[in-house]
Amino acid sequence: MRNKVIFVLLLCLVTLHALAQKVDVDELLKQATYQTNIKQNYPNAIVLAKRALAISPDYTDVRLLLAKLYKLTNQPERARAEYNRILEKSPTHTDALAGVKSIDNNEQEQKIANLKNRLTITYNPTFFEKDGKKAWNLISTSYAREEKFGSIIGRINYLDRAYASGYQFEVEAYPKHKKAYSYLNFAYSNAAVFQKYKASYSYIKSFPKGWEGELGIRYQYNTNSLFSYGGAVGKYFQNYWVNLKAFVTPSEGKIAQSYTLTSRYYFNTADDYVTAIIGTGVSPDDRTRNSNFSERLEANAFRLSLGYQKLIWSRNTIAILGTYNRQEYIVGKKENEYDFAVSFQHRF
């Protein structure tokens, strides 16, 4: 009888100790999660997570949190080791598999980001519904260089239209600021198919929770000067990016307006995505129709684009974009225009 009592007491003590450990580990997980998500004190959260794992090494939620913390503190190999420990016991664990894949993708993106040079070629024909109207052919070649201050791009455009053809020369830059960057562009052409001068500036700033804003001005000159004033608001959430941009262009006592809504869904990397674009009016940022911007300025237009970009062979991207444009060419008369753009970029 005495031995049975002792055995029961020992069993109770072991059970109470295990329950106490469980309570301690849950409390440590709660504190570590608070330090991660609310306080964003990652070093303190790592200490708490390690303390919890010292008590309960097989507590998967804690190990997942520790792996996340290693990723947040730029320690990908330590994060990978934590995910692998989970996979040793549960080879099909969804979160752990996704974590390893995320690390692999980030490493690939980092390798790509370290490549400083980009060479891009784009071919963009435009077809018209009207019988006998010759297609336009736009070919662009650009070279970009990444530097600490930002990126700088040189571009040559060749456009063949029904009545003439010619070249346009562009210089573009994206200087970086604190939590922001600028966009600058200057273009020159002595060909009748392009504006003679074109200049652009935008200031783009990032805000908390994935928001971004843009303010900009565009200038074009051919036979007269045109100024366009624009703004945009964008939002990143999960794998999506959505951006709404508007421009107003005063001309001959009237104000022309254009609106463009762009959305993207990203896959494995920032270079892998599908995009959908819908817009009205003619935008000064529309390269395809910029050659006769002043002619289209006050005409009604509706456009819809669908595109896909894919990273291939580690350092190359290929992109396609199809556009339908319903364009007014004289008051009350409209025609359909169809674009198909394909581009190839090589990084080195």
KEKE-3310 file (N, C-alpha, C; in steps of 0.2 Angstrom, whole numbers, plus 5000, padded with zeros to 4 digits):
npx = (5004:5009:5020:5012:5006:5017:5021:5010:5011:5023:5020:5011:5019:5028:5019:5014:5026:5028:5017:5019:5031:5025:5016:5026:5033:5023:5021:5033:5033:5023:5028:5039:5033:5026:5037:5042:5032:5026:5034:5046:5058:5070:5082:5079:5068:5073:5081:5071:5064:5074:5076:5064:5064:5075:5068:5058:5062:5055:5045:5036:5030:5037:5050:5048:5045:5058:5065:5060:5064:5077:5078:5073:5083:5093:5100:5101:5106:5105:5092:5088:5093:5085:5072:5075:5077:5064:5059:5065:5058:5045:5043:5034:5030:5021:5023:5037:5043:5039:5046:5060:5060:5057:5069:5078:5074:5076:5090:5093:5087:5096:5108:5105:5103:5116:5122:5127:5125:5113:5106:5094:5082:5068:5054:5040:5026:5012:4996:4982:4965:4958:4957:4971:4979:4995:5005:5013:5030:5040:5056:5067:5082:5092:5104:5108:5115:5119:5122:5129:5122:5110:5102:5107:5102:5104:5096:5090:5078:5069:5057:5046:5034:5019:5022:5035:5051:5062:5075:5076:5084:5088:5090:5090:5087:5087:5089:5093:5085:5082:5071:5065:5065:5070:5064:5071:5071:5077:5074:5078:5075:5077:5068:5053:5044:5044:5043:5052:5059:5059:5055:5056:5051:5049:5045:5046:5040:5041:5029:5023:5017:5016:5013:5014:5019:5018:5023:5024:5031:5029:5037:5035:5040:5037:5031:5025:5025:5021:5015:5013:5005:5006:5001:5002:4996:5001:5001:5007:5003:5003:5007:5004:5004:4997:4993:4988:4987:4987:4986:4986:4984:4986:4980:4978:4967:4960:4959:4966:4964:4971:4970:4977:4977:4986:4990:4999:5004:5015:5026:5038:5050:5054:5055:5046:5031:5013:5003:4990:4983:4973:4966:4962:4961:4976:4992:5006:5017:5016:5024:5022:5012:5017:5023:5014:5008:5002:4993:4983:4979:4967:4958:4946:4950:4952:4960:4967:4978:4987:4999:5015:5029:5045:5058:5072:5085:5092:5099:5092:5078:5062:5048:5031:5018:5002:4991:4975:4968:4955:4953:4949:4949:4944:4931:4918:4921:4929:4943:4950:4965:4980:4992:5008:5020:5036:5050:5067:5079:5096:5106:5122)
npy = (4994:5006:5008:5010:5022:5030:5029:5035:5048:5052:5051:5061:5072:5072:5075:5087:5095:5094:5100:5113:5116:5117:5128:5137:5137:5141:5154:5160:5159:5167:5179:5181:5182:5194:5203:5201:5205:5217:5225:5224:5220:5211:5204:5202:5194:5183:5178:5174:5164:5155:5151:5145:5134:5127:5122:5115:5106:5101:5109:5115:5127:5137:5135:5138:5152:5156:5153:5162:5174:5174:5175:5188:5195:5194:5182:5170:5156:5151:5152:5142:5131:5129:5127:5115:5106:5105:5099:5087:5079:5081:5079:5084:5096:5111:5125:5125:5120:5130:5140:5137:5137:5151:5156:5151:5158:5171:5171:5169:5181:5190:5187:5191:5204:5209:5209:5222:5227:5230:5224:5228:5224:5229:5225:5233:5232:5241:5239:5243:5245:5251:5250:5248:5256:5258:5248:5253:5252:5250:5250:5247:5249:5247:5252:5249:5254:5250:5259:5265:5277:5275:5270:5272:5275:5273:5275:5270:5274:5268:5272:5267:5274:5277:5288:5292:5289:5287:5292:5292:5298:5294:5298:5292:5291:5285:5291:5287:5291:5294:5282:5284:5288:5296:5299:5303:5309:5313:5316:5317:5321:5323:5319:5318:5309:5309:5318:5333:5338:5330:5329:5323:5322:5314:5311:5298:5291:5280:5273:5268:5251:5246:5256:5268:5284:5296:5311:5321:5329:5332:5336:5342:5345:5350:5358:5367:5370:5358:5355:5342:5337:5326:5313:5299:5284:5270:5253:5239:5222:5207:5196:5206:5221:5237:5251:5267:5280:5297:5310:5327:5339:5355:5363:5375:5382:5371:5356:5342:5325:5310:5293:5279:5263:5251:5234:5221:5204:5195:5181:5169:5178:5196:5198:5190:5190:5193:5205:5218:5231:5245:5260:5277:5291:5299:5295:5304:5296:5285:5276:5270:5278:5290:5297:5304:5313:5326:5326:5317:5322:5328:5319:5305:5290:5273:5260:5243:5232:5217:5207:5197:5193:5185:5177:5169:5157:5162:5175:5182:5190:5189:5197:5199:5209:5213:5225:5233:5246:5258:5271:5288:5296:5306:5318:5309:5298:5282:5270:5254:5249:5239:5233:5224:5219:5214:5209:5207:5205:5205:5202:5207)
npz = (5000:5004:4995:4983:4986:4986:4973:4966:4971:4965:4952:4951:4954:4943:4933:4936:4935:4921:4916:4922:4914:4902:4903:4906:4893:4884:4889:4886:4872:4869:4874:4866:4853:4855:4857:4844:4834:4839:4847:4839:4843:4840:4844:4858:4857:4851:4861:4870:4863:4861:4874:4877:4868:4874:4885:4879:4866:4855:4851:4839:4835:4841:4836:4823:4824:4829:4817:4808:4815:4813:4799:4798:4804:4795:4794:4786:4785:4798:4799:4790:4795:4807:4801:4794:4805:4809:4798:4798:4807:4803:4787:4778:4782:4780:4783:4786:4774:4765:4771:4769:4755:4753:4758:4748:4737:4741:4741:4728:4722:4729:4723:4710:4712:4715:4702:4692:4679:4666:4651:4639:4627:4617:4607:4600:4591:4584:4579:4568:4567:4556:4538:4528:4535:4540:4551:4566:4571:4585:4592:4605:4613:4628:4640:4657:4673:4689:4703:4719:4722:4715:4700:4683:4666:4649:4633:4617:4605:4591:4579:4567:4557:4547:4539:4541:4549:4563:4576:4594:4608:4625:4642:4658:4676:4693:4707:4724:4740:4757:4762:4750:4733:4717:4701:4685:4669:4652:4636:4618:4601:4583:4574:4565:4570:4584:4599:4601:4612:4628:4645:4662:4679:4695:4712:4723:4737:4751:4763:4779:4782:4769:4759:4746:4739:4725:4717:4702:4687:4670:4655:4638:4622:4605:4593:4602:4620:4632:4648:4660:4675:4689:4700:4711:4720:4729:4734:4743:4746:4754:4740:4731:4721:4719:4710:4707:4696:4691:4678:4674:4660:4656:4641:4629:4635:4640:4651:4650:4655:4662:4668:4676:4681:4689:4692:4700:4702:4711:4709:4713:4713:4713:4700:4693:4688:4685:4676:4676:4667:4667:4659:4656:4644:4637:4643:4648:4651:4643:4632:4620:4613:4615:4605:4597:4606:4608:4598:4602:4614:4618:4615:4617:4626:4629:4637:4639:4647:4647:4655:4656:4666:4667:4676:4669:4667:4678:4677:4667:4660:4653:4645:4641:4634:4631:4623:4622:4614:4613:4603:4601:4585:4578:4582:4589:4582:4583:4584:4584:4592:4593:4603:4604:4614:4617:4627:4631:4644:4650:4663:4670)
capx = (5000:5014:5023:5007:5005:5023:5021:5005:5014:5029:5017:5008:5024:5030:5014:5014:5032:5027:5012:5023:5035:5021:5014:5032:5035:5018:5021:5039:5031:5018:5032:5043:5029:5025:5043:5043:5027:5024:5040:5051:5065:5072:5087:5076:5064:5078:5083:5065:5063:5079:5074:5058:5067:5079:5064:5054:5065:5051:5039:5037:5028:5043:5055:5046:5046:5065:5068:5057:5068:5084:5077:5072:5090:5098:5104:5097:5108:5103:5085:5087:5094:5079:5067:5077:5076:5057:5058:5068:5053:5039:5046:5029:5027:5020:5027:5044:5045:5038:5052:5066:5059:5058:5076:5081:5072:5079:5097:5093:5086:5102:5113:5103:5104:5123:5124:5127:5123:5107:5105:5087:5079:5061:5050:5033:5022:5005:4991:4976:4959:4957:4960:4976:4983:5001:5007:5019:5035:5044:5061:5071:5088:5094:5109:5107:5121:5117:5128:5127:5117:5105:5103:5106:5100:5104:5091:5089:5072:5068:5050:5044:5027:5017:5024:5042:5054:5068:5077:5075:5089:5085:5094:5085:5090:5083:5093:5090:5085:5080:5064:5062:5069:5067:5064:5072:5071:5077:5074:5079:5075:5076:5064:5046:5039:5045:5043:5058:5062:5055:5059:5051:5053:5045:5048:5042:5041:5038:5026:5022:5011:5016:5010:5019:5016:5022:5021:5028:5029:5031:5037:5036:5040:5038:5030:5024:5027:5016:5017:5008:5006:5003:5002:5000:4997:5002:5000:5009:5000:5005:5010:5001:5005:4992:4995:4983:4991:4983:4989:4982:4988:4983:4981:4973:4962:4957:4963:4966:4966:4972:4970:4980:4977:4991:4990:5003:5004:5022:5027:5044:5054:5052:5055:5041:5024:5008:5001:4984:4983:4967:4967:4958:4965:4983:4997:5013:5021:5014:5029:5019:5008:5020:5026:5009:5004:4998:4987:4979:4978:4960:4953:4944:4953:4951:4965:4967:4984:4988:5006:5018:5037:5048:5065:5074:5092:5095:5100:5088:5070:5058:5042:5026:5013:4997:4987:4970:4966:4950:4955:4945:4953:4940:4926:4913:4924:4934:4945:4954:4973:4982:5000:5010:5027:5040:5057:5072:5084:5101:5110:5129)
capy = (5000:5012:5009:5013:5029:5034:5029:5040:5055:5053:5052:5068:5077:5072:5078:5094:5098:5094:5106:5119:5117:5119:5134:5142:5138:5145:5161:5162:5160:5173:5185:5181:5184:5201:5206:5201:5209:5223:5229:5223:5219:5204:5201:5200:5189:5177:5175:5171:5158:5150:5149:5141:5128:5123:5118:5110:5106:5099:5114:5117:5134:5141:5134:5142:5159:5157:5153:5169:5179:5173:5178:5196:5198:5193:5176:5164:5149:5149:5150:5136:5125:5128:5124:5108:5102:5103:5094:5080:5075:5081:5080:5088:5102:5116:5131:5124:5119:5137:5144:5135:5140:5158:5158:5150:5163:5177:5171:5170:5188:5194:5186:5195:5211:5210:5211:5229:5230:5227:5226:5226:5226:5228:5226:5234:5234:5243:5237:5248:5242:5254:5247:5252:5260:5254:5247:5256:5248:5253:5246:5251:5246:5251:5249:5252:5253:5251:5262:5266:5282:5273:5267:5276:5271:5276:5271:5272:5271:5269:5271:5268:5276:5277:5294:5294:5285:5291:5289:5296:5297:5295:5297:5291:5290:5284:5292:5285:5295:5290:5279:5287:5289:5301:5297:5308:5307:5318:5313:5322:5318:5328:5316:5320:5304:5310:5325:5336:5337:5327:5329:5320:5321:5311:5310:5293:5290:5274:5275:5262:5246:5245:5262:5273:5290:5299:5317:5322:5333:5330:5342:5339:5351:5349:5365:5371:5367:5355:5352:5338:5337:5320:5310:5292:5281:5263:5248:5232:5218:5200:5196:5210:5228:5240:5258:5272:5286:5302:5316:5333:5343:5361:5365:5379:5383:5365:5352:5335:5320:5303:5289:5272:5258:5245:5229:5215:5198:5192:5174:5168:5184:5202:5198:5185:5193:5195:5212:5220:5238:5248:5267:5281:5296:5297:5297:5306:5290:5279:5276:5268:5283:5297:5300:5309:5314:5332:5325:5313:5324:5330:5314:5300:5284:5268:5255:5238:5228:5211:5205:5192:5193:5178:5176:5163:5156:5165:5182:5185:5191:5190:5200:5201:5214:5215:5231:5235:5253:5261:5278:5293:5299:5313:5319:5305:5292:5279:5265:5250:5249:5233:5232:5217:5221:5208:5212:5202:5208:5201:5205:5204)
capz = (5000:5005:4988:4979:4988:4984:4965:4964:4972:4960:4946:4951:4954:4936:4929:4938:4932:4914:4915:4923:4909:4896:4904:4905:4886:4881:4891:4883:4865:4869:4875:4860:4848:4856:4855:4837:4830:4842:4849:4834:4847:4837:4848:4864:4855:4849:4868:4873:4859:4863:4881:4876:4865:4879:4889:4875:4859:4849:4851:4832:4834:4844:4831:4817:4826:4829:4810:4806:4818:4810:4793:4799:4806:4790:4796:4782:4786:4804:4798:4786:4800:4811:4796:4793:4811:4809:4792:4800:4811:4799:4780:4773:4786:4775:4784:4785:4767:4762:4774:4765:4748:4753:4758:4742:4732:4743:4739:4721:4721:4731:4717:4704:4714:4714:4695:4691:4673:4662:4644:4637:4620:4617:4601:4601:4585:4585:4573:4568:4564:4550:4533:4524:4540:4541:4558:4569:4574:4590:4594:4610:4616:4634:4645:4664:4677:4696:4708:4726:4723:4712:4694:4677:4660:4642:4629:4610:4603:4584:4578:4560:4556:4540:4535:4543:4554:4566:4582:4600:4613:4632:4648:4664:4682:4699:4713:4730:4745:4763:4761:4744:4727:4712:4694:4681:4662:4647:4629:4612:4594:4578:4569:4565:4573:4591:4602:4600:4619:4633:4652:4667:4686:4700:4719:4725:4744:4754:4769:4783:4780:4761:4755:4743:4735:4720:4714:4697:4682:4663:4650:4631:4617:4598:4591:4608:4626:4636:4655:4663:4682:4691:4706:4711:4726:4728:4740:4743:4752:4752:4734:4726:4721:4716:4709:4704:4694:4687:4676:4671:4656:4653:4634:4625:4639:4643:4655:4648:4661:4661:4674:4675:4687:4687:4697:4699:4707:4711:4711:4717:4714:4711:4692:4691:4690:4680:4677:4672:4667:4664:4659:4651:4641:4635:4648:4646:4652:4638:4627:4613:4610:4617:4599:4595:4612:4608:4594:4606:4621:4620:4612:4622:4624:4634:4636:4644:4645:4651:4653:4661:4666:4670:4676:4666:4667:4684:4676:4661:4661:4647:4646:4635:4636:4625:4625:4618:4615:4610:4603:4597:4581:4577:4587:4588:4578:4586:4581:4589:4591:4596:4604:4607:4616:4619:4629:4634:4648:4652:4668:4670)
cpx = (5004:5017:5018:5006:5011:5023:5016:5008:5019:5026:5014:5013:5027:5025:5013:5020:5031:5022:5015:5027:5031:5018:5020:5033:5030:5019:5027:5037:5027:5023:5036:5039:5027:5031:5044:5039:5025:5030:5046:5058:5067:5077:5084:5071:5067:5080:5077:5064:5068:5078:5069:5060:5071:5074:5060:5057:5061:5045:5040:5035:5034:5049:5054:5047:5054:5068:5066:5062:5075:5083:5076:5079:5095:5103:5101:5099:5106:5095:5084:5088:5088:5073:5069:5076:5068:5056:5060:5063:5046:5041:5041:5027:5027:5024:5034:5047:5044:5044:5058:5066:5060:5065:5080:5080:5075:5087:5098:5092:5093:5108:5112:5105:5111:5126:5122:5124:5117:5107:5098:5085:5072:5058:5043:5029:5015:5001:4985:4971:4957:4960:4965:4980:4989:5003:5013:5024:5040:5050:5066:5076:5091:5100:5108:5113:5118:5123:5125:5121:5111:5106:5103:5106:5101:5100:5090:5083:5072:5061:5049:5036:5025:5021:5032:5044:5060:5069:5076:5080:5087:5091:5090:5089:5085:5088:5089:5090:5083:5073:5061:5067:5066:5068:5065:5073:5072:5078:5075:5078:5074:5071:5057:5041:5040:5044:5050:5062:5056:5058:5054:5055:5048:5048:5043:5044:5037:5035:5025:5016:5011:5014:5016:5015:5020:5019:5026:5026:5032:5031:5038:5036:5041:5037:5027:5025:5021:5019:5011:5010:5003:5005:5000:5000:4997:5002:5003:5006:5000:5009:5008:5004:5000:4994:4990:4987:4987:4988:4984:4987:4984:4985:4976:4966:4958:4961:4962:4968:4967:4973:4973:4980:4981:4990:4995:5003:5011:5022:5033:5049:5051:5052:5050:5034:5019:5005:4995:4984:4976:4968:4962:4962:4972:4988:5003:5018:5020:5019:5027:5016:5011:5022:5021:5005:5000:4992:4982:4976:4971:4955:4952:4948:4952:4956:4965:4973:4984:4996:5009:5026:5039:5055:5067:5082:5096:5096:5097:5081:5067:5051:5038:5021:5008:4992:4981:4968:4961:4951:4950:4950:4950:4934:4920:4915:4930:4937:4949:4961:4975:4990:5002:5018:5030:5047:5061:5078:5089:5105:5117:5133)
cpy = (5006:5013:5012:5020:5033:5034:5034:5047:5057:5055:5059:5073:5078:5076:5085:5098:5099:5100:5112:5121:5120:5126:5139:5143:5142:5152:5164:5163:5166:5179:5186:5184:5192:5205:5207:5206:5216:5228:5229:5223:5212:5201:5198:5194:5182:5174:5171:5164:5153:5147:5144:5134:5124:5119:5113:5110:5105:5103:5117:5125:5139:5141:5138:5150:5160:5158:5160:5174:5179:5176:5186:5199:5196:5187:5170:5157:5147:5147:5144:5130:5124:5125:5116:5104:5100:5098:5087:5076:5075:5083:5084:5094:5108:5122:5130:5123:5126:5141:5143:5138:5147:5160:5157:5155:5170:5177:5172:5177:5192:5193:5190:5202:5213:5211:5218:5231:5226:5229:5224:5228:5224:5229:5227:5237:5236:5242:5241:5244:5245:5251:5251:5256:5256:5254:5251:5251:5252:5248:5250:5246:5250:5248:5253:5249:5254:5253:5263:5271:5280:5270:5273:5272:5275:5272:5274:5269:5273:5267:5272:5268:5276:5282:5295:5289:5290:5288:5295:5294:5299:5294:5297:5289:5289:5285:5290:5291:5291:5288:5282:5287:5294:5297:5303:5305:5313:5314:5319:5318:5324:5325:5318:5315:5305:5317:5327:5335:5334:5327:5327:5321:5319:5310:5304:5291:5284:5276:5268:5258:5246:5250:5266:5278:5293:5306:5318:5327:5331:5336:5339:5346:5348:5356:5369:5367:5364:5353:5348:5337:5330:5318:5303:5289:5273:5259:5241:5228:5211:5200:5201:5217:5231:5248:5262:5278:5291:5308:5321:5337:5349:5362:5369:5380:5377:5361:5345:5330:5313:5299:5282:5268:5252:5240:5223:5210:5195:5185:5173:5174:5190:5203:5193:5188:5193:5202:5213:5228:5241:5256:5270:5287:5294:5300:5299:5301:5284:5280:5275:5274:5290:5301:5306:5311:5320:5331:5321:5316:5325:5324:5308:5294:5279:5262:5249:5234:5222:5209:5200:5193:5188:5179:5169:5163:5160:5173:5185:5185:5192:5192:5200:5205:5215:5220:5232:5242:5256:5268:5282:5296:5306:5313:5314:5298:5289:5273:5260:5249:5243:5233:5226:5219:5215:5211:5206:5206:5203:5205:5202:5209)
cpz = (5000:4998:4983:4980:4985:4976:4963:4965:4967:4954:4945:4951:4946:4932:4930:4935:4925:4912:4916:4917:4903:4897:4903:4897:4883:4882:4887:4876:4865:4870:4869:4854:4849:4855:4848:4833:4833:4843:4844:4837:4845:4842:4855:4862:4853:4856:4871:4869:4860:4870:4881:4873:4870:4884:4885:4867:4853:4848:4844:4831:4836:4839:4825:4818:4826:4822:4807:4808:4815:4803:4793:4801:4801:4792:4792:4784:4792:4803:4795:4791:4805:4807:4795:4799:4811:4804:4794:4803:4807:4792:4776:4777:4781:4776:4784:4778:4764:4765:4770:4758:4748:4754:4752:4737:4734:4741:4732:4719:4723:4725:4711:4706:4714:4707:4694:4684:4670:4655:4642:4630:4620:4610:4602:4595:4588:4579:4574:4564:4557:4544:4529:4529:4542:4549:4560:4572:4579:4592:4599:4613:4622:4637:4652:4668:4684:4700:4715:4727:4719:4705:4688:4671:4654:4638:4622:4608:4595:4583:4570:4560:4549:4536:4536:4548:4557:4573:4588:4605:4620:4637:4654:4670:4688:4705:4719:4735:4751:4763:4755:4739:4722:4705:4689:4674:4657:4641:4624:4606:4589:4573:4570:4569:4581:4593:4602:4607:4623:4640:4657:4674:4690:4706:4721:4733:4747:4761:4773:4780:4772:4757:4752:4739:4730:4718:4708:4692:4676:4659:4643:4626:4610:4595:4596:4614:4629:4643:4657:4671:4685:4698:4706:4719:4725:4734:4739:4748:4749:4746:4729:4727:4717:4716:4705:4702:4690:4684:4673:4667:4653:4646:4631:4629:4642:4647:4653:4654:4658:4668:4672:4681:4685:4693:4695:4704:4706:4713:4715:4718:4712:4703:4689:4693:4684:4681:4673:4673:4664:4664:4654:4649:4639:4640:4645:4647:4647:4632:4620:4610:4612:4610:4596:4601:4611:4603:4597:4612:4623:4618:4618:4620:4630:4633:4641:4642:4650:4649:4658:4660:4669:4670:4674:4666:4672:4683:4670:4663:4654:4648:4640:4638:4630:4628:4619:4619:4610:4609:4598:4592:4578:4581:4585:4584:4582:4582:4586:4587:4596:4597:4606:4608:4619:4621:4632:4637:4650:4657:4669:4674)
residu = (MET:ARG:ASN:LYS:VAL:ILE:PHE:VAL:LEU:LEU:LEU:CYS:LEU:VAL:THR:LEU:HIS:ALA:LEU:ALA:GLN:LYS:VAL:ASP:VAL:ASP:GLU:LEU:LEU:LYS:GLN:ALA:THR:TYR:GLN:THR:ASN:ILE:LYS:GLN:ASN:TYR:PRO:ASN:ALA:ILE:VAL:LEU:ALA:LYS:ARG:ALA:LEU:ALA:ILE:SER:PRO:ASP:TYR:THR:ASP:VAL:ARG:LEU:LEU:LEU:ALA:LYS:LEU:TYR:LYS:LEU:THR:ASN:GLN:PRO:GLU:ARG:ALA:ARG:ALA:GLU:TYR:ASN:ARG:ILE:LEU:GLU:LYS:SER:PRO:THR:HIS:THR:ASP:ALA:LEU:ALA:GLY:VAL:LYS:SER:ILE:ASP:ASN:ASN:GLU:GLN:GLU:GLN:LYS:ILE:ALA:ASN:LEU:LYS:ASN:ARG:LEU:THR:ILE:THR:TYR:ASN:PRO:THR:PHE:PHE:GLU:LYS:ASP:GLY:LYS:LYS:ALA:TRP:ASN:LEU:ILE:SER:THR:SER:TYR:ALA:ARG:GLU:GLU:LYS:PHE:GLY:SER:ILE:ILE:GLY:ARG:ILE:ASN:TYR:LEU:ASP:ARG:ALA:TYR:ALA:SER:GLY:TYR:GLN:PHE:GLU:VAL:GLU:ALA:TYR:PRO:LYS:HIS:LYS:LYS:ALA:TYR:SER:TYR:LEU:ASN:PHE:ALA:TYR:SER:ASN:ALA:ALA:VAL:PHE:GLN:LYS:TYR:LYS:ALA:SER:TYR:SER:TYR:ILE:LYS:SER:PHE:PRO:LYS:GLY:TRP:GLU:GLY:GLU:LEU:GLY:ILE:ARG:TYR:GLN:TYR:ASN:THR:ASN:SER:LEU:PHE:SER:TYR:GLY:GLY:ALA:VAL:GLY:LYS:TYR:PHE:GLN:ASN:TYR:TRP:VAL:ASN:LEU:LYS:ALA:PHE:VAL:THR:PRO:SER:GLU:GLY:LYS:ILE:ALA:GLN:SER:TYR:THR:LEU:THR:SER:ARG:TYR:TYR:PHE:ASN:THR:ALA:ASP:ASP:TYR:VAL:THR:ALA:ILE:ILE:GLY:THR:GLY:VAL:SER:PRO:ASP:ASP:ARG:THR:ARG:ASN:SER:ASN:PHE:SER:GLU:ARG:LEU:GLU:ALA:ASN:ALA:PHE:ARG:LEU:SER:LEU:GLY:TYR:GLN:LYS:LEU:ILE:TRP:SER:ARG:ASN:THR:ILE:ALA:ILE:LEU:GLY:THR:TYR:ASN:ARG:GLN:GLU:TYR:ILE:VAL:GLY:LYS:LYS:GLU:ASN:GLU:TYR:ASP:PHE:ALA:VAL:SER:PHE:GLN:HIS:ARG:PHE)
# end
